[in-house]
Amino acid sequence: MVDLNNSISQLQEKLTALLKQYAQMEKENQQLKATVAQQLGVQQDLEAKVKEGQAQLTAAQMNQGASMDPAEKAKLVKKIDQYLKEIDNSINNLNP
């Protein structure tokens, strides 16, 4: 009978420990979900800024493009493409 009581007591202790561990894991999970949501918000903001910058850049190119030499225009397009690649790489680095 004593062994049965000891076994039940040990089982209860293990169950209590598991429940505490589960509660900690749930708390950590909620924190991680909040972090992911925050990072997604930051990513969306950055993407919106990139799109806005691209639109402004396109408008500036159109205004300048009429009076530019084709060689200068090609250099400018190459620089812009380079900047866009760097921005894309930065955004990709933010994604886990």
N, C-alpha and C positions, 0 to 999 in steps of 0.2 A: 504494500500500500504506500509505503514511503517512496519507493521508486516511481510509482505512478504520479505522486504529488510533485516529486522533483522533475519528472519529465514534463509535466504540465507547466510547472513554473519556468523551466528553461524555454519551453515553446512560447510562453507568453512574453518572455524577455526578448526572444528573437523576433517575435511578431511586433513588439513595440519598437525595436530597433529598425525593422524594415519600414514600419509606418513613418518613423522620423526621417529615414532616408528618402522615402517617397515624397514626403512633404518638402524636403530640401530640393529634390530634383524638380518638383513642380514649380517651386519658386524660381529656380535657375532657368527653367524652360520659359516662364513668363518674361523674365528679364531678357533672355535671348530673343524672344519674339518681339519685344519692344525695341531692342537694338536693331533688328532686321527691318522693322517698320520705319525706324528713324533713318537708316541707311538708304532705304528705298526712296524716302522723301528727299534726301540729299541728292540722290542720283537723278530723280525726276527734275529737281531744280536745276541741276547742272545741264541736263539734256535740254531743258527749256532755254537756258542761257546760251548754249551752243547754237541752237536753232535761231535764236534772236540775233546772235553774232553773225551767223551765216547769211541771214536776210540783210543785215546792215552791210555786210561785206559785198554781197551781190549788188545791192543798190549803189554802193560806192564804185564798184567796178563798172557798172553801166554808165554812171556819170562820167567816169574817167575814160572809159573804153573808147569813146568816140574820137578822142584826140590822141590816143596812144599809137605808137609805132607797133607793128605786129610782133617784133622781137621783144619789146618791153612788155607787151601784153602777155606773151608766152612766159616770160620770167615771173611776172606777177601771178599768173595762174599757177605756176610751179610752186611759188612761195606759199600761196594760199592753200594749195593741196597739202604741202608739208605741215602747215599749221593745223589743218583739219586732222591729219593723221596723228599729230601729237595730242590733240584734244581727245580724239577717239581712244588713243592708248591710255590717256589719263583716266578717262571714264571707265575703260575696261579694267584698269588696275583697282578702281574703287569697288568693283563687283567681286564678292568673295568667290 
